[in-house]
Structure formats: C-alpha cells, structure tokens
C-alpha cells in the first residue's frame, strides 16, 4: 500500500480548518496575540505550517491571523463578528 504523504498532510490541514470554521468559539478565544501563538491546537497542523497574527494587543479588539501550508490557507478575522475562510491559492 502506497501512502501519499503530501495528500495526507493537506487533508489534515483541511480537516483542522473545517473544525475552526465550524466551532470558532473553541479555537479563537484569545485575549492577546501571545495567546494565539501559545494555542495548543496550532501543533495539530502538519509540520511546515506557518502562521502570523496581529491585533488584540494595546487594547485592540480586532484579531487577524493567516495560517498557511503549501498552497492551502486559513484566514481568520475576529472583531464584532468572526470570519474564517480557507482555501487554496
């Protein structure tokens, strides 16, 4: 049996993205950008995933994050509404 490692990792990324989109309250509860970088669920992503975040610090209420793996991405925007978008470039 041959396992396509890349396809497996992309599926893993997509599965996590779907969970974040479906249950944002379980994943996006941060008081600071530092809290985002400490989130245990970030370690669930495939090795090689990168992420950046901005907002929340210095009294800001808006939060923005971009998580990328190969050509997949998750964009998270949280202010008075939560918006989670994922897809491929």
Secondary structure, DSSP 4 states (H G I P E B T S, - for coil): ----HHHHHHHHHHHHHHHHHHTHHHH---SSHHHHHH-GGGGGSPTT-EEEEEESGGG---EEEEEEETTEEEEEEESSSEEEEEEE-
